[in-house]
């Protein structure tokens, strides 16, 4: 494992060390290949809140598959287009839903998006609508032990100071004059799983990759050491309820989904 903290795309991704911040990228890449192996045709993949297109660029294009991306800001879509991976990109305000027909996609990836949306439950319902039967959804989002307290503190801080280029989509308008959203939703381990399950998804897996969102330089440097990287990754996978963010994978089933409580118990076991 190299000492230098590097994040790379495409052909050199296997030759470098990943930061834990991006540890869910290889997970998604493997999930795509696994799903592709189960179908004779390519996958249609929707990247919701695609940003600059990092996930699609990392995962690549499984044989015969197509990536579609949606984001709110044009500058993000331009960067995503430069990656050369997406079949098409759309500027979409998720407050208005998704502009796609029912049963259009095999997979939906939602990477750190729900925390910005006042209508997160409705958006998850849109994921269910545009997925084909047995389609898969992957939701990656931060979690915390005391989400209500953090949400209250965030609201207080925002009343005192808010960066000029940001917008809170629950209470402010004029997003075209902003460059990024403010976080408005805070989830616990249970509440995130329950919200995905409430959109009629059968929860198939809950996993995690890191324990701390490294905003301290020292902790980022620790990731350069094999022992820390492996220990943190192991503990997060073994005890996802202790992690700082989790991946919730679900499947669109026509029948009623399995209770989320049972999935949580298996994940915590």
Backbone as JSON, one array per atom type, in Angstrom:
{
  "sequence": "XXXXXXXXXXXXXXXXXXXXXXXXXXXXXXXXXXXXXXXXXXXXXXXXXXXXXXXXXXXXXXXXXXXXXXXXXXXXXXXXXXXXXXXXXXXXXXXXXXXXXXXXXXXXXXXXXXXXXXXXXXXXXXXXXXXXXXXXXXXXXXXXXXXXXXXXXXXXXXXXXXXXXXXXXXXXXXXXXXXXXXXXXXXXXXXXXXXXXXXXXXXXXXXXXXXXXXXXXXXXXXXXXXXXXXXXXXXXXXXXXXXXXXXXXXXXXXXXXXXXXXXXXXXXX",
  "N": [[0.85, -1.19, 0.0], [0.64, 2.14, -0.92], [2.24, 5.04, 0.47], [1.43, 7.62, -0.15], [-1.52, 9.52, -0.22], [-3.9, 8.92, -2.51], [-6.32, 9.34, -5.05], [-7.68, 7.73, -7.71], [-8.9, 7.24, -11.08], [-10.37, 4.89, -13.42], [-8.09, 3.13, -15.45], [-5.89, 2.95, -13.72], [-6.79, 2.43, -11.23], [-6.42, 0.15, -9.62], [-3.83, 0.24, -8.78], [-3.29, 2.03, -6.8], [-3.62, 3.5, -3.53], [-6.71, 3.79, -1.81], [-8.55, 6.43, -0.33], [-10.45, 6.28, 2.67], [-12.72, 7.75, 2.41], [-13.56, 7.26, -0.14], [-14.11, 4.6, -0.17], [-16.46, 3.26, -0.7], [-16.69, 3.24, -3.41], [-15.29, 1.05, -4.79], [-16.95, -0.97, -3.8], [-19.41, -0.4, -5.07], [-18.61, -0.73, -7.72], [-18.1, -3.49, -7.81], [-20.68, -4.39, -7.27], [-22.03, -3.58, -9.58], [-20.78, -5.18, -11.54], [-21.54, -7.68, -10.6], [-24.33, -7.58, -10.89], [-24.45, -7.28, -13.63], [-23.53, -9.73, -14.49], [-25.71, -11.31, -14.11], [-27.49, -10.9, -16.1], [-28.4, -11.08, -19.55], [-28.29, -8.91, -21.11], [-27.1, -5.49, -21.25], [-26.82, -3.19, -18.45], [-28.95, -0.52, -17.4], [-28.17, 2.36, -15.81], [-28.82, 4.68, -13.32], [-27.47, 7.57, -12.09], [-27.95, 9.43, -9.45], [-27.75, 12.75, -8.53], [-25.19, 13.11, -9.61], [-22.96, 14.73, -9.62], [-19.58, 15.58, -10.33], [-19.21, 13.24, -11.71], [-17.69, 11.16, -10.63], [-18.16, 8.56, -9.54], [-19.2, 7.02, -11.69], [-17.04, 7.24, -13.45], [-15.09, 5.87, -12.02], [-16.19, 3.28, -11.75], [-16.56, 2.51, -14.39], [-17.81, 1.18, -17.52], [-19.86, -1.45, -17.6], [-20.13, -4.27, -19.81], [-22.12, -3.53, -22.57], [-23.7, -1.79, -21.14], [-25.31, 1.25, -19.89], [-24.82, 4.49, -18.64], [-26.67, 6.99, -16.96], [-27.0, 10.29, -15.87], [-28.06, 12.63, -13.34], [-28.22, 15.95, -12.15], [-28.29, 19.01, -10.24], [-26.82, 21.27, -10.84], [-25.21, 23.04, -13.46], [-22.42, 23.28, -13.76], [-21.46, 21.01, -12.48], [-22.52, 19.02, -14.1], [-21.17, 19.53, -16.47], [-18.56, 18.79, -15.79], [-19.03, 16.08, -15.33], [-19.73, 15.26, -17.89], [-17.29, 15.51, -19.16], [-15.98, 13.26, -18.33], [-16.65, 11.25, -20.06], [-18.24, 8.97, -19.82], [-21.01, 8.81, -19.45], [-24.11, 8.07, -21.01], [-26.12, 9.91, -21.27], [-26.87, 13.1, -19.81], [-28.72, 14.99, -17.41], [-30.16, 18.02, -16.36], [-31.67, 18.35, -13.39], [-34.1, 19.17, -11.0], [-34.61, 17.74, -8.06], [-36.7, 18.22, -6.38], [-38.85, 18.3, -7.98], [-39.21, 15.75, -8.83], [-38.33, 12.86, -10.9], [-37.54, 12.92, -14.37], [-38.33, 10.62, -15.93], [-39.64, 7.67, -17.51], [-41.78, 5.12, -16.08], [-40.24, 2.18, -14.8], [-37.66, 2.27, -16.07], [-34.98, 1.83, -15.49], [-32.27, -0.32, -14.4], [-30.65, -0.07, -12.21], [-30.27, 2.21, -9.51], [-28.27, 4.69, -8.24], [-27.55, 6.53, -5.41], [-25.72, 8.84, -4.11], [-24.82, 10.33, -1.26], [-26.96, 12.27, -1.22], [-29.6, 12.4, -0.2], [-29.44, 13.78, 2.19], [-29.66, 16.43, 1.62], [-32.21, 17.0, 0.82], [-35.55, 18.13, 1.17], [-37.68, 16.59, 0.5], [-37.1, 13.86, 0.71], [-38.29, 11.32, 1.1], [-40.24, 11.24, -0.92], [-38.55, 11.32, -3.13], [-37.2, 8.88, -2.9], [-39.41, 7.28, -3.42], [-39.69, 7.93, -6.11], [-37.41, 6.68, -7.1], [-38.17, 4.03, -6.79], [-40.28, 3.97, -8.6], [-39.06, 4.4, -11.16], [-37.42, 2.24, -11.41], [-37.0, -1.04, -12.76], [-38.79, -4.16, -12.21], [-37.24, -6.12, -9.7], [-35.12, -4.43, -9.78], [-32.24, -2.61, -8.53], [-31.37, -0.52, -5.77], [-29.02, 1.77, -4.45], [-28.14, 3.44, -1.69], [-26.2, 5.85, -0.28], [-25.24, 7.47, 2.6], [-24.56, 9.89, 5.2], [-24.66, 9.09, 8.73], [-25.66, 9.5, 12.19], [-25.41, 9.54, 15.8], [-27.09, 11.23, 17.21], [-29.25, 12.58, 15.58], [-31.39, 14.47, 15.66], [-30.52, 16.46, 17.42], [-28.24, 17.4, 16.09], [-29.4, 18.38, 13.76], [-30.92, 20.5, 14.78], [-28.88, 22.15, 15.81], [-27.55, 22.76, 13.43], [-29.48, 24.28, 12.11], [-29.58, 26.52, 13.79], [-26.98, 27.54, 13.49], [-27.04, 28.16, 10.8], [-28.78, 30.3, 10.76], [-27.24, 32.26, 11.85], [-24.93, 32.35, 10.26], [-24.41, 31.73, 6.86], [-22.93, 30.37, 4.04], [-22.43, 32.25, 1.06], [-22.72, 31.07, -1.45], [-24.33, 28.88, -1.1], [-27.38, 26.93, -0.55], [-30.36, 26.29, 1.22], [-32.55, 23.86, 0.62], [-34.99, 23.4, 1.74], [-36.1, 25.73, 2.66], [-35.37, 27.94, 1.21], [-35.2, 29.77, -1.89], [-34.22, 30.25, -5.35], [-32.11, 28.69, -6.41], [-30.54, 28.74, -8.69], [-28.7, 30.71, -8.4], [-26.88, 29.72, -6.7], [-24.28, 27.39, -5.68], [-24.03, 25.04, -4.36], [-25.75, 22.74, -2.13], [-27.13, 23.1, 1.23], [-26.79, 20.96, 4.04], [-29.65, 19.42, 5.31], [-31.0, 17.25, 6.31], [-30.68, 14.82, 8.82], [-29.7, 11.64, 9.72], [-30.2, 8.67, 11.68], [-28.73, 5.42, 12.2], [-30.89, 3.59, 12.16], [-33.03, 5.16, 11.2], [-32.38, 5.85, 8.55], [-32.32, 3.38, 7.23], [-34.98, 2.63, 7.65], [-36.29, 4.62, 6.18], [-35.58, 4.1, 3.52], [-36.65, 1.54, 3.29], [-39.36, 2.15, 3.64], [-40.07, 3.11, 1.2], [-40.89, 0.99, -0.21], [-38.88, -0.84, -0.79], [-37.08, -3.86, -0.62], [-34.79, -4.43, 1.79], [-31.56, -5.42, 1.21], [-28.92, -5.39, 1.96], [-26.81, -3.89, 4.39], [-24.1, -1.94, 4.87], [-20.85, -0.63, 5.82], [-17.96, 1.58, 5.71], [-16.16, 3.25, 6.98], [-15.35, 4.83, 10.14], [-15.16, 7.44, 11.0], [-15.75, 10.67, 9.72], [-13.31, 12.1, 8.09], [-12.26, 15.04, 8.89], [-10.15, 16.06, 10.08], [-6.75, 16.63, 9.68], [-4.78, 14.92, 10.71], [-6.1, 12.46, 11.08], [-6.66, 11.82, 8.45], [-4.08, 11.41, 7.51], [-3.46, 9.13, 8.95], [-4.72, 7.16, 7.5], [-2.88, 6.38, 5.67], [-1.52, 4.33, 6.75], [-1.32, 0.89, 6.89], [-2.31, -0.71, 9.01], [-4.17, 0.96, 10.35], [-5.98, 1.56, 8.32], [-7.01, -0.99, 7.64], [-8.01, -1.84, 10.12], [-10.0, 0.12, 10.67], [-11.7, -0.24, 8.45], [-12.52, -2.89, 8.85], [-13.87, -2.75, 11.36], [-15.95, -1.0, 10.72], [-17.36, -2.46, 8.79], [-18.07, -4.68, 10.32], [-19.51, -3.61, 12.44], [-21.74, -1.75, 11.48], [-23.53, 0.13, 12.54], [-21.99, 1.75, 14.08], [-20.66, 3.34, 12.38], [-19.83, 6.31, 10.4], [-21.12, 6.81, 8.07], [-23.32, 4.98, 5.92], [-23.98, 2.33, 3.58], [-26.94, 1.54, 2.07], [-28.51, -1.03, 0.57], [-31.04, -1.97, -1.66], [-33.85, -3.78, -3.05], [-36.23, -3.75, -5.65], [-39.24, -5.09, -5.15], [-42.18, -6.78, -6.11], [-43.84, -7.93, -4.3], [-44.65, -7.48, -0.78], [-42.1, -5.82, 1.09], [-39.44, -7.18, 3.13], [-39.44, -6.85, 6.71], [-37.81, -3.96, 7.93], [-36.68, -3.98, 10.41], [-35.76, -6.58, 10.91], [-33.64, -6.71, 9.1], [-31.95, -4.76, 10.17], [-31.29, -5.98, 12.56], [-29.84, -8.18, 11.66], [-27.7, -6.85, 10.48], [-26.54, -5.68, 12.68], [-25.73, -7.82, 14.11]],
  "CA": [[0.0, 0.0, 0.0], [1.48, 3.33, -1.04], [2.09, 6.0, 1.55], [0.78, 8.83, -0.61], [-2.96, 9.4, -0.34], [-4.22, 9.18, -3.9], [-7.57, 8.8, -5.56], [-7.53, 7.68, -9.16], [-10.0, 6.65, -11.83], [-10.09, 4.16, -14.63], [-7.15, 2.03, -15.61], [-4.88, 2.86, -12.67], [-7.42, 2.4, -9.91], [-5.96, -0.98, -8.83], [-2.43, 0.42, -8.43], [-3.13, 3.08, -5.82], [-4.36, 3.38, -2.28], [-7.93, 4.59, -1.74], [-8.94, 7.0, 0.94], [-11.69, 5.69, 3.17], [-13.81, 8.57, 1.88], [-14.0, 6.68, -1.41], [-14.1, 3.14, -0.06], [-17.67, 2.68, -1.23], [-16.61, 3.15, -4.87], [-15.06, -0.34, -5.19], [-18.15, -1.75, -3.48], [-20.38, -0.19, -6.14], [-18.08, -1.33, -8.94], [-18.34, -4.93, -7.72], [-22.12, -4.61, -7.38], [-22.38, -3.45, -10.99], [-20.33, -6.38, -12.25], [-22.36, -8.8, -10.15], [-25.64, -7.48, -11.54], [-24.26, -7.49, -15.07], [-23.34, -11.17, -14.72], [-27.0, -11.98, -13.99], [-28.37, -10.54, -17.21], [-27.81, -11.27, -20.88], [-28.18, -7.59, -21.71], [-26.43, -4.51, -20.42], [-27.59, -2.51, -17.42], [-29.19, 0.92, -17.47], [-27.81, 2.81, -14.47], [-29.12, 6.08, -13.06], [-26.64, 8.16, -11.06], [-28.72, 10.56, -8.96], [-26.8, 13.65, -7.9], [-23.95, 12.53, -10.12], [-21.83, 15.61, -9.39], [-18.61, 15.58, -11.44], [-19.17, 11.94, -12.38], [-16.6, 10.35, -10.11], [-18.52, 7.16, -9.36], [-19.27, 6.38, -13.01], [-15.68, 7.17, -13.99], [-14.39, 4.82, -11.3], [-16.78, 1.96, -12.02], [-16.48, 2.16, -15.79], [-19.05, 0.8, -18.2], [-19.99, -2.89, -17.84], [-20.42, -4.58, -21.21], [-23.47, -3.27, -23.05], [-24.46, -1.0, -20.17], [-25.39, 2.68, -20.13], [-24.95, 5.37, -17.49], [-27.4, 8.24, -17.09], [-26.76, 11.08, -14.66], [-28.85, 13.84, -13.1], [-27.7, 16.84, -11.12], [-28.97, 20.3, -10.26], [-25.98, 22.38, -11.28], [-24.61, 22.88, -14.77], [-20.97, 23.08, -13.67], [-21.23, 19.6, -12.14], [-22.84, 18.22, -15.29], [-20.08, 19.69, -17.45], [-17.45, 17.95, -15.35], [-19.42, 14.7, -15.55], [-19.67, 15.01, -19.33], [-15.88, 15.38, -19.53], [-15.5, 11.91, -18.0], [-16.88, 10.41, -21.22], [-18.85, 7.69, -19.41], [-22.47, 8.86, -19.44], [-24.88, 8.08, -22.24], [-26.81, 11.2, -21.29], [-26.92, 13.82, -18.54], [-29.91, 15.84, -17.34], [-30.25, 18.96, -15.24], [-32.93, 17.98, -12.76], [-34.37, 19.55, -9.63], [-35.27, 16.57, -7.47], [-37.94, 18.64, -5.74], [-39.89, 18.09, -8.98], [-39.24, 14.35, -9.23], [-37.44, 12.42, -11.97], [-38.2, 13.04, -15.68], [-38.17, 9.37, -16.66], [-40.8, 6.79, -17.5], [-41.77, 4.01, -15.14], [-39.48, 0.98, -15.13], [-36.67, 2.64, -17.08], [-33.6, 1.55, -15.09], [-31.95, -1.53, -13.65], [-30.0, 0.3, -10.96], [-30.23, 3.61, -9.13], [-27.24, 5.0, -7.24], [-27.81, 7.83, -4.77], [-24.53, 9.02, -3.28], [-24.82, 11.53, -0.41], [-27.93, 13.22, -1.79], [-30.8, 12.52, 0.63], [-29.24, 14.72, 3.29], [-29.92, 17.8, 1.16], [-33.54, 17.09, 0.23], [-36.7, 18.18, 2.07], [-38.65, 15.6, 0.04], [-36.32, 12.63, 0.5], [-39.18, 10.16, 0.98], [-40.82, 11.27, -2.25], [-37.5, 10.99, -4.09], [-37.05, 7.42, -2.84], [-40.54, 6.74, -4.16], [-39.36, 8.08, -7.53], [-36.46, 5.62, -7.43], [-38.96, 2.82, -6.94], [-41.08, 4.08, -9.82], [-38.29, 4.31, -12.4], [-36.72, 0.97, -11.46], [-37.7, -2.22, -13.24], [-38.91, -5.19, -11.18], [-35.96, -6.67, -9.27], [-34.08, -3.41, -9.89], [-31.49, -2.39, -7.29], [-31.07, 0.85, -5.36], [-27.9, 1.88, -3.52], [-28.21, 4.75, -1.05], [-25.07, 6.09, 0.61], [-25.56, 8.71, 3.3], [-24.04, 9.97, 6.57], [-25.55, 8.83, 9.86], [-25.13, 9.99, 13.46], [-26.1, 9.02, 16.98], [-28.08, 12.2, 17.69], [-29.59, 13.38, 14.4], [-32.27, 15.61, 15.96], [-29.7, 17.52, 18.02], [-27.39, 17.97, 15.04], [-30.25, 19.16, 12.86], [-31.23, 21.75, 15.47], [-27.67, 22.99, 15.84], [-27.3, 23.23, 12.07], [-30.44, 25.36, 11.83], [-29.14, 27.7, 14.53], [-25.78, 28.07, 12.86], [-27.39, 28.73, 9.5], [-29.4, 31.6, 10.99], [-26.17, 33.21, 12.15], [-24.04, 32.47, 9.1], [-24.54, 30.76, 5.78], [-22.08, 30.76, 2.92], [-23.21, 32.93, 0.03], [-22.96, 30.24, -2.63], [-25.08, 27.68, -0.7], [-28.82, 27.11, -0.45], [-31.12, 25.28, 1.96], [-33.66, 23.59, -0.29], [-36.25, 23.3, 2.47], [-36.65, 27.02, 3.06], [-34.86, 29.01, 0.37], [-35.38, 29.64, -3.33], [-33.14, 30.87, -6.11], [-30.98, 27.78, -6.48], [-29.7, 29.03, -9.85], [-27.65, 31.63, -7.97], [-26.04, 29.03, -5.72], [-23.38, 26.38, -6.26], [-24.11, 23.79, -3.61], [-26.82, 22.75, -1.13], [-26.85, 22.92, 2.65], [-27.34, 19.74, 4.61], [-30.83, 19.69, 6.12], [-31.48, 16.0, 6.88], [-29.74, 14.05, 9.62], [-30.25, 10.3, 9.93], [-29.56, 7.66, 12.51], [-28.61, 4.13, 11.51], [-32.21, 3.0, 11.96], [-33.96, 5.99, 10.42], [-32.05, 5.79, 7.13], [-32.8, 2.08, 6.73], [-36.44, 2.68, 7.64], [-36.78, 5.49, 5.11], [-35.44, 3.36, 2.26], [-37.63, 0.45, 3.33], [-40.71, 2.7, 3.52], [-40.33, 3.35, -0.22], [-41.24, -0.32, -0.76], [-37.7, -1.61, -1.17], [-36.63, -4.91, 0.28], [-33.4, -4.16, 2.14], [-30.76, -6.62, 0.97], [-27.62, -5.3, 2.63], [-26.4, -2.64, 5.02], [-22.68, -2.05, 5.15], [-20.16, 0.64, 6.06], [-16.57, 1.55, 5.28], [-15.3, 4.06, 7.85], [-15.97, 5.19, 11.41], [-15.08, 8.88, 11.22], [-15.61, 11.53, 8.54], [-12.01, 12.69, 8.41], [-12.06, 16.46, 8.66], [-8.91, 16.4, 10.77], [-5.65, 16.19, 8.82], [-4.08, 13.8, 11.32], [-6.83, 11.23, 10.8], [-6.46, 11.52, 7.04], [-2.75, 10.84, 7.38], [-3.46, 7.77, 9.5], [-5.17, 6.23, 6.48], [-1.72, 5.93, 4.92], [-0.95, 3.18, 7.43], [-2.11, -0.31, 6.62], [-3.01, -1.19, 10.2], [-5.32, 1.82, 10.61], [-6.93, 1.39, 7.22], [-7.65, -2.29, 7.77], [-8.79, -1.88, 11.36], [-11.2, 0.95, 10.5], [-12.58, -0.88, 7.48], [-13.1, -4.08, 9.48], [-14.84, -2.37, 12.39], [-17.12, -0.42, 10.08], [-18.15, -3.55, 8.18], [-18.58, -5.57, 11.37], [-20.47, -2.87, 13.26], [-22.11, -0.58, 10.67], [-24.25, 1.12, 13.33], [-20.99, 2.63, 14.67], [-20.0, 4.08, 11.29], [-20.27, 7.68, 10.17], [-22.03, 6.75, 6.93], [-23.61, 3.6, 5.57], [-24.57, 2.0, 2.29], [-28.15, 0.74, 2.18], [-28.85, -1.61, -0.72], [-32.41, -2.47, -1.68], [-34.34, -4.39, -4.28], [-37.64, -3.49, -5.91], [-40.03, -6.31, -5.17], [-43.61, -6.56, -6.29], [-44.46, -8.33, -3.04], [-44.31, -6.61, 0.35], [-40.71, -5.99, 1.5], [-39.16, -7.73, 4.46], [-39.35, -5.79, 7.72], [-36.48, -3.36, 8.07], [-36.14, -4.31, 11.73], [-35.0, -7.82, 10.8], [-32.39, -6.4, 8.42], [-31.11, -4.05, 11.12], [-30.78, -6.93, 13.54], [-28.79, -8.97, 11.02], [-26.54, -5.99, 10.28], [-25.91, -5.39, 13.96], [-25.34, -9.06, 14.77]],
  "C": [[0.88, 1.24, 0.0], [1.19, 4.31, 0.09], [1.28, 7.22, 1.11], [-0.72, 8.6, -0.75], [-3.38, 9.85, -1.73], [-5.6, 8.65, -4.21], [-7.5, 8.84, -7.07], [-8.73, 7.01, -9.8], [-9.45, 5.68, -12.88], [-9.0, 3.13, -14.49], [-6.16, 1.89, -14.46], [-5.48, 2.67, -11.29], [-6.91, 1.26, -9.03], [-4.53, -0.79, -8.33], [-2.2, 1.45, -7.34], [-3.93, 2.77, -4.57], [-5.59, 4.28, -2.34], [-8.03, 5.24, -0.37], [-10.24, 6.36, 1.38], [-12.91, 6.47, 2.7], [-14.39, 7.98, 0.61], [-14.11, 5.17, -1.36], [-15.37, 2.5, -0.59], [-17.66, 2.6, -2.76], [-16.32, 1.73, -5.34], [-16.25, -1.25, -4.89], [-19.18, -1.63, -4.59], [-19.91, -0.81, -7.45], [-18.32, -2.84, -8.95], [-19.83, -5.24, -7.85], [-22.58, -4.52, -8.83], [-21.99, -4.7, -11.77], [-21.17, -7.59, -11.87], [-23.73, -8.77, -10.81], [-25.53, -7.74, -13.04], [-24.14, -8.97, -15.39], [-24.66, -11.92, -14.7], [-27.96, -11.65, -15.12], [-27.64, -10.73, -18.53], [-27.64, -9.95, -21.6], [-27.45, -6.65, -20.76], [-27.39, -3.87, -19.42], [-27.84, -1.05, -17.82], [-29.1, 1.44, -16.03], [-28.09, 4.3, -14.35], [-28.3, 6.54, -11.87], [-27.3, 9.46, -10.61], [-27.81, 11.48, -8.13], [-25.39, 13.27, -8.31], [-22.74, 13.41, -9.86], [-20.89, 15.6, -10.58], [-18.42, 14.23, -12.1], [-18.12, 10.99, -11.87], [-16.94, 8.87, -9.99], [-18.55, 6.43, -10.69], [-17.88, 6.22, -13.61], [-14.89, 6.06, -13.31], [-14.89, 3.44, -11.72], [-16.61, 1.53, -13.48], [-17.82, 1.7, -16.33], [-19.06, -0.72, -18.38], [-20.49, -3.15, -19.25], [-21.89, -4.33, -21.55], [-24.3, -2.37, -22.17], [-24.42, 0.49, -20.52], [-25.6, 3.42, -18.81], [-25.77, 6.6, -17.87], [-27.22, 9.0, -15.78], [-27.69, 12.27, -14.57], [-28.19, 14.64, -12.0], [-28.38, 18.19, -11.28], [-28.14, 21.39, -10.92], [-25.24, 22.06, -12.56], [-23.1, 22.62, -14.68], [-20.63, 21.64, -13.31], [-21.48, 18.71, -13.36], [-21.76, 18.36, -16.36], [-18.88, 18.82, -17.07], [-17.77, 16.47, -15.57], [-19.33, 14.34, -17.03], [-18.22, 14.8, -19.78], [-15.32, 14.0, -19.22], [-15.72, 10.94, -19.16], [-17.52, 9.07, -20.92], [-20.36, 7.67, -19.62], [-23.05, 8.85, -20.85], [-25.61, 9.41, -22.41], [-26.84, 11.77, -19.88], [-28.07, 14.81, -18.57], [-29.79, 16.78, -16.14], [-31.63, 18.82, -14.63], [-32.98, 18.55, -11.34], [-35.19, 18.44, -9.0], [-36.51, 16.95, -6.67], [-39.13, 18.43, -6.68], [-39.98, 16.65, -9.44], [-38.24, 14.06, -10.34], [-38.16, 12.43, -13.31], [-38.08, 11.79, -16.53], [-39.45, 8.53, -16.55], [-40.66, 5.71, -16.43], [-40.92, 2.87, -15.7], [-38.45, 1.23, -16.24], [-35.26, 2.15, -16.77], [-33.48, 0.23, -14.33], [-31.34, -1.21, -12.29], [-30.11, 1.81, -10.76], [-29.18, 3.76, -8.03], [-27.48, 6.41, -6.72], [-26.72, 8.06, -3.73], [-24.56, 10.36, -2.57], [-25.71, 12.63, -0.99], [-29.11, 13.45, -0.85], [-30.65, 13.56, 1.72], [-29.52, 16.16, 2.9], [-31.38, 18.04, 0.78], [-34.65, 17.15, 1.28], [-37.75, 17.15, 1.72], [-37.98, 14.25, -0.2], [-37.2, 11.39, 0.36], [-39.82, 10.09, -0.4], [-39.78, 10.89, -3.32], [-37.22, 9.49, -4.08], [-38.21, 6.73, -3.55], [-40.34, 6.85, -5.66], [-38.35, 7.02, -7.97], [-37.22, 4.31, -7.67], [-39.73, 2.83, -8.25], [-40.26, 3.82, -11.08], [-37.48, 3.01, -12.49], [-37.61, -0.13, -12.04], [-37.88, -3.22, -12.09], [-37.57, -5.89, -10.95], [-34.81, -5.68, -9.44], [-33.47, -3.1, -8.53], [-31.29, -0.89, -7.04], [-29.94, 0.81, -4.35], [-27.89, 3.31, -2.98], [-27.06, 4.86, -0.05], [-25.27, 7.45, 1.26], [-24.93, 8.72, 4.69], [-25.11, 9.61, 7.6], [-24.88, 9.38, 11.12], [-25.95, 9.4, 14.59], [-27.24, 9.94, 17.42], [-28.52, 13.12, 16.55], [-30.46, 14.59, 14.71], [-31.47, 16.78, 16.53], [-28.84, 18.19, 16.96], [-28.2, 18.82, 14.07], [-30.6, 20.51, 13.49], [-30.05, 22.7, 15.52], [-27.37, 23.56, 14.47], [-28.23, 24.39, 11.72], [-30.04, 26.64, 12.54], [-27.93, 28.35, 13.88], [-26.12, 28.76, 11.55], [-28.07, 30.09, 9.65], [-28.37, 32.68, 11.28], [-25.29, 33.43, 10.93], [-24.31, 31.35, 8.11], [-23.71, 31.25, 4.6], [-22.93, 31.23, 1.74], [-23.57, 32.03, -1.14], [-23.75, 28.97, -2.31], [-26.57, 28.0, -0.57], [-29.41, 25.95, 0.36], [-32.41, 25.03, 1.2], [-35.0, 23.46, 0.42], [-36.88, 24.65, 2.75], [-36.22, 28.18, 2.18], [-35.1, 28.71, -1.1], [-34.2, 30.31, -4.03], [-31.91, 30.0, -6.21], [-30.05, 28.07, -7.65], [-28.55, 29.98, -9.5], [-26.7, 31.0, -6.96], [-25.2, 27.96, -6.44], [-23.43, 25.05, -5.52], [-25.21, 23.89, -2.56], [-26.29, 22.68, 0.29], [-27.46, 21.6, 3.12], [-28.51, 20.08, 5.52], [-31.38, 18.42, 6.8], [-30.36, 15.29, 7.63], [-30.4, 12.73, 9.99], [-29.49, 9.55, 11.01], [-29.43, 6.39, 11.67], [-29.99, 3.56, 11.19], [-33.09, 3.84, 11.03], [-33.65, 5.96, 8.93], [-32.54, 4.48, 6.52], [-34.33, 2.09, 6.63], [-36.97, 3.53, 6.49], [-36.66, 4.8, 3.75], [-36.47, 2.25, 2.19], [-39.05, 0.96, 3.12], [-41.08, 3.03, 2.08], [-40.57, 2.05, -0.96], [-40.05, -1.05, -1.38], [-37.45, -2.7, -0.14], [-35.14, -4.67, 0.55], [-32.6, -5.45, 2.03], [-29.42, -6.58, 1.68], [-27.46, -3.91, 3.24], [-24.93, -2.8, 5.4], [-22.07, -0.66, 5.32], [-18.68, 0.46, 5.77], [-15.62, 2.36, 6.16], [-16.08, 4.47, 9.09], [-16.07, 6.69, 11.61], [-14.97, 9.59, 9.88], [-14.39, 12.42, 8.76], [-11.91, 14.14, 7.98], [-10.8, 16.97, 9.37], [-7.75, 15.81, 9.99], [-4.93, 14.98, 9.39], [-4.77, 12.49, 10.99], [-6.7, 10.84, 9.34], [-5.09, 10.89, 6.82], [-2.68, 9.42, 7.93], [-3.9, 6.74, 8.47], [-4.02, 5.72, 5.63], [-1.08, 4.69, 5.54], [-1.9, 1.99, 7.32], [-2.92, -0.74, 7.83], [-4.25, -0.36, 10.48], [-6.4, 1.62, 9.56], [-7.71, 0.09, 7.37], [-8.52, -2.37, 9.02], [-10.09, -1.1, 11.21], [-12.19, 0.29, 9.56], [-13.28, -2.1, 8.1], [-14.17, -3.71, 10.49], [-16.11, -1.78, 11.78], [-17.99, -1.49, 9.44], [-18.81, -4.42, 9.25], [-19.66, -4.9, 12.19], [-20.93, -1.61, 12.52], [-22.87, 0.49, 11.45], [-23.3, 2.08, 14.05], [-20.35, 3.54, 13.63], [-20.54, 5.5, 11.18], [-21.15, 7.8, 8.95], [-22.2, 5.3, 6.54], [-24.15, 3.51, 4.15], [-25.77, 1.1, 2.53], [-28.52, 0.27, 0.78], [-30.25, -2.21, -0.63], [-32.79, -3.01, -3.04], [-35.83, -4.09, -4.43], [-38.37, -4.81, -6.07], [-41.49, -5.97, -5.36], [-44.37, -6.94, -5.02], [-44.02, -7.37, -1.95], [-42.88, -6.87, 0.79], [-40.6, -6.59, 2.89], [-39.05, -6.6, 5.46], [-37.93, -5.26, 7.86], [-35.85, -3.74, 9.4], [-35.3, -5.58, 11.68], [-33.66, -7.59, 10.12], [-31.43, -5.71, 9.38], [-30.49, -5.02, 12.13], [-29.67, -7.79, 12.94], [-27.53, -8.14, 10.84], [-25.79, -5.72, 11.58], [-25.38, -6.64, 14.66], [-23.82, -9.31, 14.64]]
}
